[in-house]
Amino acid sequence: MRFLSYDKVARLPVPELMKRVDAYVEKVKPGKTDRIEAAAVLGMVEPPKITVTRALELFWQIAEKDRTRGKDEDQVRRWKNPRKKAIANFVKVIEEISSDDLLDCSARNVGIS
């Protein structure tokens, strides 16, 4: 589920708003509530600092000159395309997540709590 600010959530058509609420309900265990998650569904949290897609945009700004020096336009395109596709596939399968989500996942995988 992508981030939406409160003002955008407030203007959603009812069916789209209900889709967001249903996605939250399906994610939460019966009898339990996650206030942070519920607030996020309603757009009442700060936007994520850096998303996966934004990280790629920042990567282009930082590394592109060094990584593409001496390459012609077609070579640069071929260098960028696999990276664009990898990010697009990741977002399609996992959804757009923030750098905080990635760190949380990484910490869980190595046993850090």
N, C-alpha and C positions, 0 to 999 in steps of 0.2 A: 504494500500500500504506500503510495507516495505521500510526501509531506504536503499538507495544505495549511495555510494560516487560517485563523479563526474567521476572518472576514470572508475568505473564499468558501470555507465549510458552511457558513451561514447562508451563502447564496446558492448552495447546491440544490438541485431538484431533489425532492423527497426520495425518489427511488435510488439516487446515487448516495444520498446520506445514509439510507437504510443499508445499502451495500457495505459501507464503511463500518456501520454498527454491527452488521452480521459477521463481517470478517473478524471483528474484535471478539464477538461472542463465541465464534468457532475456535478461536485461539486460546481462550481462557477456560480453565478447568471448571466444571460445574461447582457452584457454591463458592468460588473464589473470584475476587476482583483484583485487577491491577490498575490502581489509580493513575499511574504514569501512562500506561498504555491507553487507558480510557481518555485521558486528557489529550493525548496525541491524536487519537481518532477524531476528536472534536476540534483540533487545531489550536489547542491551548498550551502548547509547549514551544520553546524556542526552536527555530529551524536548525537542522543538523549543520554542523560547521562545514564539513567537506563530505560530499557524497562520492560514490565510486566514479560517476560520470564527471563530476567536477575535478576529481583527482587526475583524470586523464587530461582534461583541459589544462590544468596546472602543469602537468608533466610536459605537454607540448611547449608551453611557455618557457619552462626551465631547461629542458634537455634537448629540445629539437635542434637547436643550432649546432650543438656538439655532435649529436648523433647523425645529423644529415649533412654535415660539411662535406663538400665535394660531390654530393649526389645531385643528379638532374631531377627534374620535376616528377618523372615517372618512377624513378628509384625511391624518392621520398614518399610518393603515393603507395608504392609497394611495401615500404617500411612501416607506414602508418596503418594500412588496412588490417593486418592481423591483430594489431592492438585494439583498433576500433571494434573489430568483430568480437574479440574476447570480452571486452567490456559490455558490448551489446548483449552477448549471450549470457553473461553473468547476471546482468540486470533483468533479462527476460526470465531466467530460471529462479534466481534468488529474490529479486526485486531491488530497487534502488535502496542502498543502505548507506549509513554514514561511517566515517572513520571510527567513531566510537563503537559502533556495532561490530566492526571488524576486530577492534582491539578486545572487545568482550568475548567474541568467538575465539580468538586466538588464546586468550587467557584460559578459557574453559578447556581448550584442547591440550594445553600443557599442564593443566591441573592447578592453575593459579585462581584463587577465589578472592 
